[in-house]
Amino acid sequence: MDAQQVGRGLMIFGALLLAVGAALYFGGRVLPLGHLPGDFHFGGEHWSVHFPLATCAIVSIVLSLLLHLFFRR
């Protein structure tokens, strides 16, 4: 593996990390991640459980598409 391939991989990883960080920082204002229909929240007086099923599905689809675009042959 030469230096150009390592550099390209680091730049792609950095871009993905920047995109994820921006999505987390601005996501609450633009997209209601964690509060979508299909995200379940159960709770009682002294306990609560949050299962973000729809949010996980959307994040999985978006990441799969991005990885397919970057790493297709």
Summary of the structure (lengths in Angstrom):
residues: 73
radius of gyration: 17.0
end to end distance: 17.7
largest distance: 58.2
contacts: 139
relative contact order: 0.10
helix: 64%
strand: 14%
